[in-house]
Each structure stands twice: as structure tokens, then as C-alpha cells.
Amino acid sequence: MKKLLFSMLVLGGICSNVMAQNPWVNDSVSMGTGSGNDVYYSMSTGTVKSENNKNWHLAFSMKAGDSSAIWANHNAGNAFVQVYNIHKDKSQWASVGLADTGTGTPCFNMDKSWSQGALNDIPSGDPFNFGWGTYNQVNHNLYGDSIFIVKANNIYYKILIDSLQATLMTYHFRVGDIAANTTATYTLAKGTKYANAIFAHFDLASGMDTLREPNIASWDILFNRYNSLVAQGGPAQPYSVVGALGNRGVTFGKAAMVHVDTANINYATYTTPWLTSISGIGYDWKSFIPPGGPWVVPDSLSYFIKDLSGKIYQLQFTGYSGTGTGNINFRKREVTPTAVNDIHSVVTQYQLFPNPAQNALSVLIDTKEYTEGSIQLLDISGKMLSSSAVKLQSGINAFTISTNALANGTYILFISGQNMLIKEKIIISK
């Protein structure tokens, strides 16, 4: 979305002390000792659910749009679950042994999309190859062709996903305990149990699947441990980090090296386009000062989050205790513009802030096309106090009106023109 910053409209002088539309709200989450919990968080309601992050080994996608992803539990660190592509196909199931880990390729979840699980981490030029199996264009099912060794809780398992019936999201797979020389077969179906979840989580030791997630519509961010490519003095390598991943459909913007109390004025600058990567927030909002700490959070970094309902929030991290207690502190505020429902209006949404105002009022207007009009300020009796012409370009238009010369009280702001009418009550409180 194109942004155009107009010359400021001056009513008695320019004021640079622009405040937020809504007040900041302080909040926090606790991931517990060792960051041992996954915390599902809603921007509107806070923590939705906290769940032990060591109660599963593999997670099977229950959403067809996630490319039949199968994740491994790297959340508690890479050593908790290790996955190897041993370069053997299903015909070699009986010959798989521990020695195959020596020639196997480590596989990892990636943090750009929920479709990038460890069992999908087999590079291929075939668009119908999803790592563990290949898509059949005739019946729309996937059929497994790769055997993996998975080390979980110091037990080595061999894993083969035999098939996925894509229309019903039903997996058929086998798990072999290599040391015990036993094999079990499983069927894992979406059904009603996982109708509102991204994944079905599976424990290899018990052979049981679990619904760990809250309803997918109830949360926006997952605070957890996950793998990301991190450069530590050399090429980037998968590394276990603590951070935040986004729900499907949640998008992000990042304002770095920008004062957090004014970044929301031109938030379209940081959200054009919105980031769709699930690690749009990620882990690098904090840094560690060696050798003994502490963790430092910059004061000029904030994020914009469009939640599942379409509301836009600004979030700033204010503290991180490390994995000892796993406490993450932050503050947030809603910055959603007012939508215009009149289909004939050239204005799609607008925002006036702060309200009540002190010495300045900021205005953001999103228009479909170029238009001209006027800005008028009236007192509560209807007396005209000022009138100025305005030209609005297609896209985001931003300007500031000084209210420094106005006495405390209630006023009416009109912004009008062809197919455009904004009428808002503003309050001056100094």
C-alpha cells in the first residue's frame, strides 16, 4: 500500500509530541523453568493455554494447506528429538539399523511456515515431493517413499509414513523400535478431534496421539522453543531458540530503530507488505551479553500484528528472564483504523489519535483513489474555528493537526469532499 506523507496542517504551531491512539497495556507470559512450556497467546485476551513442551515427539498436520507437514519436537532443544533421513526406501524397512544414522542426513523443522516439518526436510526439484512422500495427481493422496530414524528419549525408532488420505487427513504409518526389533502400525485421522487444530501430536513411546492445542481460532502467537537458522561465527545452522511463532493467517510488521511511541503513526511503512512468515516476530528481539548475561531487549523495536479478526496491534518486548524462569514481558496496544462501510466512499479506513488529545492530533486516511476536500474544525456549538484544503493520494495519507492553541473541551472534526465524509468528535484535555 502506497504511503504519502503530507505537509503538516498547522493550527497555531507544530507539536512533535504525538501520543498513541490507545494506551499501552502491560502483559507477560511464563514459559516456566527451562522454557519448558508452550504458551498460546491471544492479542485480545492474553494467555489462552500453557502446555508442557515435552509431551510429544512428532506432530502431524491436520490442515491440508500445510503440505502434509510432519514436525519433530525440537521445542525442548535439538537433543530431545533427532531426525535422520537415512536414504532408504520402504522396500528396505527390514534392513534398517542403528548404523544407518552414521550415513543419515539430519532433518529439521524450519520456521517460515507450518508446512516445513523435519520429515519434509528432503530437498527435491519435484513439486509433488513432500519429503516423506509423493503426491498422486490422480487420487490426490500421498504415498510414503522415505524411511527416517528418529531418536526420542534416547530410543531409536524407524519411521515410515505409508500414506495420507488427503481429503480426510488420515495418516497410515509404521513405527519400529530398532533395539527391540518390533514394529507397530498406526492410523491417525483428523475427525472431529482435530477439526480445529493445526497438528495432532504423537508420542512414539506410548503410541498415543494428543490434542495439545487450543482452538485454532482462539490464539494468535505461540511462545515456544523452535529451530531457526542462526549464524554463530560461520554459516547459519539450525539452532534451538526461544521466541514467538504466528498462527496460520496472522501477519506481521517490524519497526526497527524507530521510537515505539511514534512508530504506529506510519505503521503502513512497516506492514507493506504484511509478513506472512510464522516467524515474523521470531527470537531476535533479545540479545545476550556474555559471559554471564543479562538478556537485553532494545527499546526502539516493536512489531505490528494483524490478528485473526483483522485487528492490528503494536507489541513491544520489555524484558526476558532467560530460560531460568522463562518469563517474557511486553506491552501492547490496539492501533486498528476505523473502517468505512460505505461502498461509495473513496475512504476505506481512517484513524485519529490520540483522543483525548493534548497539543496535536494525528490523522491517517486510506483512500482508494486521488481526491480533494477540506478539513474543518468546529467547536461544540458549530462555530467554524478553521478550514483548510487537503489533497489525498491513493493509499495511506498521514498528517498532523496542532491543537496547541485550543482550550480543553469537545470539538468536531469534518473531513469532506467528493465521495468522502469523516465526522468525528475529538476531546482536548491538557
N, C-alpha and C positions, 0 to 999 in steps of 0.2 A: 504494500500500500504506500503510495507516494505521500511524502510529508512535505508541507511547505510552511515555513515559519515566517509569519508576517511581522512587519514593523509593529512595535508595541503601540497600543492606543493609550494616549496619556490624558488622564483627567486629574490634573493638579500635581503631576510628577510621577516618576517611575519608581516602583518599590521592588527590590530584588528578594525580599524575604517572603517567598511563596511557600505556603504550608500545604499539608496533604489534604486530600478530599475527605478521607475518613481517618480517624485516629489509629495509631498503631495498637495492636493487641499482642501482648507478650504471651508466648506459649513455649512448651518444651515436650520432648519425648524422652523416654528412658529405654534404652536397649538392654540395660542390665549388665552385670559383670561379664567382662569379655565380649561385650556387644552380642550377647547370646540370644537375643530375641529379634524377630522381625516385627516391625511396628507399622501397621496400616493406618494411614492418616488422611483425614478429610480436611480440606481447606476451610470448609464452612463449620464443621462440628468438632474438629480436633481428632484425638486418637480414637480409632474405631475398634482395633483389636491388636493385642500383642501375643505373639506365638513363638514358642521355642524353635530356634532355627536348626536344631539337631535331631528333629523327629522325622526326617525323611532322607532318602538317598537320590531318587530320580523323580522328576516331575514331568508328567505327560500333558501336552497341550490339549485343552478341551475346546479351543476356538479354531475353526478351520482356517481363519485368516492368518494364523501364526505358523503356517507352513509345516504343520506336524512336528512342532518343536518338542524336543526331549532334553530337559535341563538336568544337570548334575548339581548336587549340593556343595557348591564352593562357598556358600554363605558363611560357614564357620571356619574358613581357611582352606587353602588348596589341599591340605593333607587329609581332610575329613573324607572326601570322595575324590578319587582319581580315576580318570577315564583314559583308556588307550584304544586307539584304532590299530588292531593287530594285523590288518591287511589280509584277512582270511574271509572267505565267503561261507554261506550256510552249508555248503557241502562238506566243509572241513570241521564242523561242530565237534565231532568226536575226538579230533586230534589236538584241540586247544589245551595248552598247558601253561604253567607259570612262566616258562622260558619265553613265551611269546611277548611278555611285557618288555623284554630286552630289546626287541626289534620293533615294538609298537610305537606309535606316534601319540604323544599326549594331546588330549582334546579338551577344550574349554568352552564354557558359555561366553558369549560376548554381550556387551552392554548397550548395543544400539537398538535392538528390537527383541521382543519376546520370542521371535521366530528363530533366534540364534542360540540354540542349546548346544551342549557339548556333543551330543550324539548327532548333531547336524554339522559338526565341525570337520567335514571332509571336503576339501576343495574339489570342485568339478565344473567343467565347462558345459555340462548338460543341464539345461534349465529345469528338467524334470527329476533331477537327482537331488534328494533332500538329505544326503549324508547317510543315514542308516538305511534308506530305501529309495525306490524309484516310483514315480507316479505313473499309473497306467491310464493313458488317454481315452481308453475305450470304456472301462467300468469305473474310472475315477477313484480307484483305490490305490494304496501304496503297498509295495511289497519289499520286505527287507532283503538286503544282499550283503550286509557287512556285520561281522561279529566284533564285539567290543569286550575288553576285560575291564571290569570296574572293581576297584579296591574300595571297600566301605567297612569301617570299623575293623580294619586290619584283616578282613576276609576278602579273598579274591573270588569274584564271580565272572562267569562268561555270560554275555547278554546278546540275544538276537531278537529283534523286533520282526516277527514273521509277517505281519500285515497290519494295515489300518483301513478299516471300512470308513471312508471319509464322510459319507453322508450322515452316518450315525455317530461318528467319532468313537469307534470301538477298536481298541488295540488288541492284538493277539501276540504274545511274546513269551519267550522262554528264558529262564534263569538257571544257570548251573553253578553249584558250589564246586570249585575246581578241586580243592583238597578232599572233600567228601565224595567226589565223583557222583553227585546227584543232580538231577535236572527236574525242575518244576515248570509247568506251563500255566499261563495266566490270561484272563480276559478282563480288560478294563474298559468300561463303557461310560460315556458321558451321562446318559439317562437324565433323570431329574436331579440326582445328587450333585452333579457338576454343571448344571444348566447355567449357573450364574457365577462361574469361577473361570479363571484363566487356565489353571492347572489342576490335575489330580496328582497328589503327592503319594509316592510309593516307598515303602520300607522293604529293602531287599532281605533283611534278616527275618522279619515276621511274615513277609508275603502279603501285607495288608496295605490297602490304599486309604488315604485320609483326606477329608475336606478341611484344609487348614485356613483357607482364605475367607474373609467376609464377603458378602455380596459384592460383585464387581461394580455395581452402581453406587456403592457406599464409600469408596475411598479414592483418593487422587494420587497419593505418594506412598511408596513403600521404603521405609528406612531399614536398611539391612546391610549385610556383608555380601559382596559380589565380586566377580573378577572384572578387571579393566586392564587395558594395555598401559603400562606405566614405564617410562624411561628412567632408569636409575644409573646414570653414568654410561649408558650404552643403548643399544636398540631396545625399543619398547617390548616388554614381556608381560604375559598375563600375571596379575598380582592381585591378591585379596585386599579389598579396600572397604571402608565404611562410608556409606553415602546414601543417596536417595534416588530411587528409580520411579518413573511415572507409570501410571495405569494406562491401559490402552485408551486412546482418544484424548488424553491430557497432553497439552502442548506447552512449550516454554519459551521464554526470552531471557537474556542475560545482559545486565548492565554492569560492566566492569569499569573501575576507575571513574565512577560517577557518584556524586553525593546522593545517598539513598533518599534523602528527604525531597529532592527535586527530580530524581530520575523518572518519576511517574508522570511528570509534565509532558514529556515526549516519549512515553513508553512505546509508541509505534516504531520508534527508531530501533528499538531492541527486539521487536517482535515481528519484523518484516524481513523474511517470513518467520512465522512461528516454527520453533524447533520441534520436530516430531520424534527425535531420538528419545528412548526411555531414560537415558542418562543426561537429559537436558539440564538437570541440576548436578547430578554426579557426586563426586567425592572431593574435588579440589577447591572447595570453598574454605578449606582449612589447611594449615601447614604446621609442621613440627619443627621446633627449634632444638637442634641437637646440642649436647648429648642427652640431656635429661628432660627436655621439654621447656616450656609448656606448649600446648597447641594454641595457635594464633588464628583468629578469624579477622579478615580485613574489614574495615569499616566503610569501604567505598565499593562494595559489591552487593548487588541484590538481584533477585530473579522475579520474572513475571510468569504467572501460572494461569492458564485458562483451564478451569476445571471441567468436569463432565457436564455441568449445567450451562456452561458458557460464560460463567462469571470469571472476572480477571482479578487476581490478587498479586500484590507485591510481597515478597518474602525476603527478609534479611536474617542471616545467621548471626548470632551474637555470642555464642560460646560453645565449646566442645570439651568435655572432660577426658576424652580418650576412652580406651576400651576398659579401663578400670571400673567405671560405673556406667559408661555408655550413655551419658546424658548429653543431649543436643538441645541447645537453647536458640530460640529465634523469635522474631516478631513478624507480624503480617498485617496487611490492611487490604480492603477491597478497593479497587480502582475502576470498576466496571462503568463504562459510559452509559448514559440514558439512551435507550433505543427509541427510534421514531417509527411508529407503526403505520403512519400514513404512506401508502404506496406511491402517492403522487409527489411526496416531498423529495427534494434533492438531498436532504439531510438524512443520513442513515442512523447516526448516533451523535451524542454530544456530551460534554462534561464541563461542569462549572465547579471550581474548588479554590480555596476552602469555602465552606458555607456552614456556619458564620465565617466571615472574612474580617481581617483587620485592616491592612494597608493595601492589599492587592487582591484581585480576583483573576484567576487563570481560566481561559476558555479553550476547549478543544472541540472542533467540529469536523465530522467526517462527512464529506459531500460526494455525491455520485458524479457531479459534473461542475464545470465552472458556473458561478452565479455571482450576482452583485446584490447588495442590500444595504441596510443601515442597522446601526446599533444605537438603541435609545435607552437611557436610564431615567426612570421616573421615581418620585417619592410615592409614599403610600396614598397620597391624595390624588395622584395622577398628574402632578406638575412635572413638566419636562425639565430635567436637570442637564442633560447633554444629549447630543445626537452626532454620530459620526458615520461616514460611508465605509463600507467594507467590501472587499473583493475576495471571494473564496474560490480557490482552485480545487480541482478534483482530487480527493484524498483527504489526508489529515491536515487541518489548519489550526495553528496554535497562536494565541496572543494573550497579552496580559493587560488588564484594565486596572489602573491605580485607583484605589478607594481612599487614599490617604486624606483627602480633603472632606470626606463625608463624615457626618456625625453618626453616632450609634443610632441604629433604628432599622426599619424594614423598607426595602426598595424593590422595584420591579425592573427587570432587565428584559427588553424586547430585542430580538434579532430577527429582522423580517426582510423579505424580498420575494421575487417570483418563485412560487412553489416552496417557500421557506417561511416558517414562523416558529420561533422559540420564545416562550414566555416563562420566566422563572422568577420566583421570589428569592431575594437574597437578603441576608441579615448582616449588618455591620456591628461588630462587637469588639471594642478595643480595650 
